[in-house]
Amino acid sequence: MKLFATILFLSALFFTACKKNNDSAPQGDNEVWLLYKRFNPTFIDIKRGTTLVFINKDNANHSITEVGKAFSSGKIKTGDQFEHTFNDSTTYGIYCSYHPDNLQEQISITVK
């Protein structure tokens, strides 16, 4: 019986540790989540002067890298975040430099 209880406990511990980082809190208006190797949302229209917060809710490292190299976050570890204020009226293409071929890890931000 002790063996069964130990196996049951270890199984529960294993499945809890392997569970993806799901956050039940709603996503904020100026937040971009990096979750399941994708950006959410993938298209954003904002006003000049808006600060976006990019939050890594995935279990892999990511980055926020502007296509023209105007800015880059460097490594964003699980649970970390990066903030950037958009002051120029233009469209920014952003991707994750850790997964550059993943089209789901791209975002278009239009600043008006």
N, CA and C of each residue as an Amber inpcrd file, in Angstrom:
protein
   336
   0.8170000  -1.1910000   0.0000000   0.0000000   0.0000000   0.0000000
   0.8670000   1.2640000   0.0000000   1.9980000   1.2230000   0.7460000
   2.8960000   2.3770000   0.7660000   3.4770000   2.6340000  -0.6210000
   3.7940000   1.5620000  -1.3270000   4.3490000   1.6990000  -2.6710000
   3.3360000   2.3730000  -3.5990000   2.0760000   1.9550000  -3.4990000
   1.0240000   2.5490000  -4.3210000   0.8700000   4.0400000  -4.0140000
   0.8670000   4.4040000  -2.7420000   0.7270000   5.8030000  -2.3390000
   1.9140000   6.6270000  -2.8300000   3.1080000   6.0560000  -2.7560000
   4.3050000   6.7480000  -3.2210000   4.2390000   6.9770000  -4.7330000
   3.8410000   5.9770000  -5.4790000   3.7210000   6.0940000  -6.9400000
   2.6590000   7.1340000  -7.2920000   1.5340000   7.1200000  -6.5960000
   0.4750000   8.0900000  -6.8400000   0.9620000   9.5170000  -6.5640000
   1.6700000   9.7150000  -5.4730000   2.2060000  11.0250000  -5.1210000
   3.2150000  11.5110000  -6.1580000   4.1400000  10.6330000  -6.5470000
   5.1570000  11.0120000  -7.5330000   4.5340000  11.3120000  -8.8910000
   3.5060000  10.5760000  -9.2620000   2.8110000  10.8300000 -10.5330000
   2.1540000  12.2050000 -10.5180000   1.4760000  12.5320000  -9.4180000
   0.8390000  13.8390000  -9.2980000   1.8790000  14.9510000  -9.3420000
   3.0030000  14.7480000  -8.6750000   4.0810000  15.7290000  -8.6750000
   4.6470000  15.9120000 -10.0780000   4.8390000  14.8250000 -10.8070000
   5.3640000  14.8700000 -12.1690000   4.4280000  15.6470000 -13.0920000
   3.1310000  15.3370000 -13.0530000   2.1860000  16.0090000 -13.9410000
   2.0360000  17.4900000 -13.6000000   2.1410000  17.8320000 -12.3410000
   2.0870000  19.2430000 -11.9450000   3.3100000  19.9910000 -12.4570000
   4.4790000  19.3740000 -12.3760000   5.7150000  20.0210000 -12.8270000
   5.7380000  20.1800000 -14.3370000   5.1230000  19.2780000 -15.0760000
   5.1390000  19.3140000 -16.5420000   4.0530000  20.2130000 -17.1220000
   3.1290000  20.6390000 -16.3130000   2.0280000  21.4670000 -16.7860000
   2.5520000  22.7950000 -17.3140000   2.0240000  23.2250000 -18.4560000
   2.4270000  24.5120000 -19.0320000   1.9820000  25.6330000 -18.1160000
   2.6420000  26.7810000 -18.2560000   2.3770000  27.9340000 -17.4130000
   1.0940000  28.6190000 -17.8600000  -0.0430000  28.1720000 -17.3450000
  -1.3240000  28.8050000 -17.6620000  -1.6400000  29.8210000 -16.5870000
  -1.9010000  31.0250000 -16.9930000  -2.2250000  32.0770000 -16.0630000
  -3.7040000  32.3700000 -16.2190000  -4.4450000  32.2860000 -15.1290000
  -5.8840000  32.5070000 -15.2100000  -6.2470000  33.9870000 -15.2240000
  -5.2980000  34.8610000 -14.9480000  -5.5680000  36.2940000 -14.9920000
  -5.7820000  36.7340000 -16.4400000  -6.7210000  37.6640000 -16.6600000
  -6.9450000  38.1230000 -18.0380000  -5.7660000  38.9560000 -18.5470000
  -5.5880000  38.9120000 -19.8410000  -4.5160000  39.6670000 -20.4760000
  -4.8650000  41.1500000 -20.4840000  -3.9040000  41.9980000 -20.1070000
  -4.1110000  43.4430000 -20.0740000  -4.1320000  44.0490000 -21.4720000
  -4.6620000  45.2590000 -21.5800000  -4.7850000  45.9400000 -22.8730000
  -3.4450000  46.1720000 -23.5570000  -2.4230000  46.4780000 -22.8050000
  -1.1140000  46.7830000 -23.3860000  -0.1070000  45.6750000 -23.1200000
  -0.5980000  44.4430000 -23.0770000   0.2730000  43.2800000 -22.8640000
   0.3080000  42.4030000 -24.1010000   1.4790000  41.8760000 -24.3620000
   1.6570000  40.8480000 -25.3840000   2.2120000  39.6420000 -24.6520000
   1.5300000  38.5280000 -24.7620000   1.9740000  37.3080000 -24.0970000
   2.7360000  36.4300000 -25.0700000   3.8350000  35.8810000 -24.5990000
   4.5690000  34.8610000 -25.3270000   4.1830000  33.5520000 -24.6660000
   3.3470000  32.7900000 -25.3550000   2.7600000  31.5930000 -24.7600000
   2.6320000  30.5190000 -25.8200000   3.1220000  29.3450000 -25.5180000
   3.0980000  28.2050000 -26.4410000   3.8050000  28.5370000 -27.7580000
   4.9340000  29.2280000 -27.6500000   5.7680000  29.6060000 -28.7930000
   4.9920000  30.4110000 -29.8350000   4.1790000  31.3330000 -29.3340000
   3.4710000  32.2620000 -30.2160000   3.2390000  33.5650000 -29.4760000
   3.0980000  34.6380000 -30.2330000   2.7640000  35.9310000 -29.6570000
   1.2420000  36.0630000 -29.6340000   0.7230000  36.6330000 -28.5910000
  -0.7060000  36.8600000 -28.4890000  -0.9370000  38.2540000 -27.9360000
  -1.5260000  39.1400000 -28.7170000  -2.0170000  39.0010000 -30.0800000
  -0.8880000  39.1050000 -31.1030000  -1.2400000  38.9230000 -32.3710000
  -0.2270000  38.9890000 -33.4300000  -0.2840000  40.3080000 -34.2120000
  -1.3650000  41.0590000 -34.0650000  -1.5080000  42.3780000 -34.6900000
  -2.0310000  43.3510000 -33.6340000  -1.3780000  44.5120000 -33.5400000
  -1.8010000  45.5140000 -32.5630000  -1.7520000  46.8900000 -33.2120000
  -2.7760000  47.6950000 -32.9570000  -2.7860000  49.1170000 -33.3220000
  -2.7590000  49.9030000 -32.0230000  -1.7680000  50.7920000 -31.8910000
  -1.6330000  51.5890000 -30.6720000  -1.3760000  53.0480000 -31.0320000
  -1.5080000  53.9120000 -30.0370000  -1.2040000  55.3340000 -30.2150000
   0.2550000  55.5850000 -29.8510000   0.8160000  56.6380000 -30.4590000
   2.1910000  57.0410000 -30.1130000   2.2940000  57.2430000 -28.6080000
   3.4360000  56.8390000 -28.0620000   3.6750000  56.9890000 -26.6330000
   3.1970000  55.8270000 -25.7910000   2.5770000  54.8290000 -26.4160000
   2.0920000  53.6620000 -25.6790000   3.2480000  52.7440000 -25.3180000
   3.2330000  52.2560000 -24.0970000   4.2080000  51.2600000 -23.6560000
   3.5410000  49.8980000 -23.6700000   4.1490000  48.9710000 -24.3970000
   3.6770000  47.5860000 -24.3920000   4.5620000  46.7710000 -23.4600000
   3.9500000  45.8360000 -22.7710000   4.6600000  44.9170000 -21.8900000
   4.5820000  43.5340000 -22.5230000   5.7370000  42.9730000 -22.8350000
   5.8390000  41.6400000 -23.4180000   6.1700000  40.6860000 -22.2770000
   5.3000000  39.7200000 -22.0120000   5.4480000  38.8250000 -20.8640000
   5.6450000  37.3960000 -21.3610000   6.7270000  36.7620000 -20.9120000
   6.9980000  35.3730000 -21.2900000   6.2560000  34.4440000 -20.3430000
   5.1850000  33.8570000 -20.8360000   4.3950000  32.8970000 -20.0710000
   4.6350000  31.4840000 -20.5880000   5.6410000  31.3230000 -21.3960000
   6.0030000  30.0310000 -21.9710000   7.0820000  29.3920000 -21.1110000
   7.3980000  28.1410000 -21.3940000   8.4750000  27.4760000 -20.6600000
   9.7830000  27.4720000 -21.4440000   9.8780000  28.3210000 -22.4700000
  11.1050000  28.4620000 -23.2640000  11.5470000  29.9280000 -23.2330000
  12.8150000  30.1650000 -23.4870000  13.3250000  31.5360000 -23.5940000
  12.8530000  32.1590000 -24.9040000  12.6240000  33.4610000 -24.8800000
  12.1980000  34.1980000 -26.0670000  12.8840000  35.5510000 -26.0900000
  12.6810000  36.2750000 -27.1820000  13.1710000  37.6460000 -27.2820000
  12.1580000  38.4580000 -28.0650000  12.2600000  39.7580000 -27.9120000
  11.4870000  40.7130000 -28.6960000  12.5140000  41.4500000 -29.5320000
  12.5400000  41.1640000 -30.8300000  13.5470000  41.7350000 -31.7100000
  12.8560000  42.4420000 -32.8720000  13.1040000  43.7320000 -33.0220000
  12.5210000  44.4960000 -34.1160000  13.2840000  44.1560000 -35.3960000
  12.5630000  43.9740000 -36.5010000  13.1500000  43.5230000 -37.7660000
  14.3270000  44.3900000 -38.1950000  14.2090000  45.7040000 -38.0710000
  15.2870000  46.6180000 -38.4610000  16.3280000  46.8220000 -37.3730000
  16.2340000  46.0450000 -36.3030000  17.1740000  46.1000000 -35.1640000
  17.1040000  47.4250000 -34.4080000  15.9410000  48.1290000 -34.4810000
  15.7840000  49.3740000 -33.7390000  15.8340000  49.1310000 -32.2310000
  15.3740000  47.9510000 -31.8030000  15.4740000  47.5730000 -30.3930000
  15.3850000  46.0600000 -30.2760000  15.8980000  45.5480000 -29.1840000
  15.8370000  44.1210000 -28.8880000  15.8610000  43.9290000 -27.3790000
  15.1230000  42.9740000 -26.9170000  15.0210000  42.7240000 -25.4800000
  16.1680000  41.8980000 -24.9290000  16.8440000  41.1520000 -25.7910000
  17.7430000  40.1330000 -25.2680000  16.8890000  38.9760000 -24.7590000
  17.4800000  38.0750000 -23.9920000  16.7670000  36.8880000 -23.5140000
  15.7040000  37.2660000 -22.4870000  14.4800000  36.7750000 -22.7340000
  13.3930000  36.9130000 -21.7650000  13.0950000  35.5040000 -21.2610000
  13.4330000  35.2490000 -20.0210000  13.2160000  33.9320000 -19.4280000
  11.7550000  33.7770000 -19.0030000  11.3620000  32.5530000 -18.7360000
  10.0160000  32.2590000 -18.2650000   9.6740000  33.1320000 -17.0610000
   8.5450000  33.8150000 -17.1430000   8.0910000  34.6710000 -16.0520000
   8.6230000  36.0930000 -16.1120000   9.5980000  36.3540000 -16.9660000
  10.1640000  37.7010000 -17.0900000   9.3700000  38.5060000 -18.1230000
   9.6450000  39.8060000 -18.1600000   8.9550000  40.6690000 -19.1140000
   9.8960000  41.7350000 -19.6510000   9.4740000  42.3440000 -20.7510000
  10.2100000  43.4090000 -21.4050000   9.2080000  44.4910000 -21.7670000
   9.5620000  45.7450000 -21.5040000   8.6930000  46.8690000 -21.8410000
   9.3580000  47.7410000 -22.8960000   8.5330000  48.2530000 -23.8110000
   9.0470000  49.1810000 -24.8130000   7.9690000  50.2270000 -25.0940000
   8.3930000  51.4880000 -25.1470000   7.4970000  52.5910000 -25.4730000
   7.6750000  52.9320000 -26.9480000   6.5710000  52.9870000 -27.6690000
   6.5710000  53.2340000 -29.1100000   6.2330000  54.7000000 -29.3640000
   7.2310000  55.4730000 -29.7840000   7.0670000  56.9140000 -29.9700000
   6.9700000  57.3400000 -31.4280000   7.3270000  56.4850000 -32.3730000
   7.3060000  56.8400000 -33.7900000   6.0850000  56.2370000 -34.4710000
   5.4160000  57.0390000 -35.2880000   4.2620000  56.5500000 -36.0390000
   4.7490000  55.7450000 -37.2330000   4.7050000  54.4590000 -37.0990000
   5.1390000  53.5410000 -38.1560000   4.6090000  52.1470000 -37.8280000
   4.9450000  51.1860000 -38.6560000   4.6010000  49.7970000 -38.3800000
   5.8750000  49.0390000 -38.0660000   5.8600000  48.3400000 -36.9610000
   7.0150000  47.5640000 -36.5090000   6.7580000  46.0800000 -36.7470000
   7.7510000  45.4180000 -37.2900000   7.7300000  43.9750000 -37.3930000
   8.6310000  43.4180000 -36.2980000   8.1170000  42.5320000 -35.5110000
   8.8690000  41.9980000 -34.3770000   8.8270000  40.4760000 -34.4390000
   9.9480000  39.8610000 -34.0720000  10.0420000  38.4050000 -34.0620000
  10.8630000  37.9610000 -32.8610000  10.8690000  36.6640000 -32.6230000
  11.6870000  36.0730000 -31.5590000  12.9740000  35.5570000 -32.1870000
  14.1120000  36.0790000 -31.7400000  15.3900000  35.6600000 -32.3300000
  15.7660000  34.2270000 -31.9570000  15.1230000  33.6540000 -30.9550000
  15.3770000  32.2550000 -30.5950000  14.6350000  31.3040000 -31.5210000
  13.5690000  31.7790000 -32.1430000  12.7540000  30.9540000 -33.0370000
  12.4120000  31.7530000 -34.2950000  13.4110000  32.2040000 -35.0550000
  13.1550000  33.1230000 -36.1740000  12.3400000  32.5210000 -37.3130000
  12.3210000  31.2040000 -37.4400000  11.5700000  30.5780000 -38.5260000
  10.1220000  30.2760000 -38.1560000   9.7530000  30.5020000 -36.9050000
   8.3990000  30.2230000 -36.4480000   7.5180000  31.4360000 -36.7610000
   6.6680000  31.3110000 -37.7600000   5.8220000  32.4270000 -38.1780000
   4.8180000  32.8270000 -37.1090000   4.5380000  31.9310000 -36.1620000
   3.6180000  32.2630000 -35.0810000   4.2760000  33.1700000 -34.0490000
   5.5970000  33.2530000 -34.0830000   6.3110000  34.1250000 -33.1520000
   6.7320000  35.4110000 -33.8640000   5.7550000  36.0100000 -34.5220000
   5.9510000  37.2950000 -35.1620000   4.7490000  38.1640000 -34.8120000
   4.9810000  39.4540000 -34.7390000   3.9060000  40.3740000 -34.3990000
   4.0840000  41.6490000 -35.2180000   2.9670000  42.2400000 -35.5980000
   2.9790000  43.5140000 -36.3150000   2.3200000  44.5570000 -35.4230000
   3.0530000  45.6380000 -35.1550000   2.5510000  46.7080000 -34.3000000
   2.4860000  47.9860000 -35.1280000   1.2910000  48.5370000 -35.2800000
   1.1100000  49.7860000 -36.0120000   0.8800000  50.9040000 -35.0060000
   1.7220000  51.9290000 -35.0850000   1.6500000  53.0640000 -34.1720000
   1.1030000  54.2490000 -34.9360000   0.0290000  54.8280000 -34.4370000
  -0.6300000  55.9570000 -35.1100000  -0.4450000  57.2320000 -34.3230000
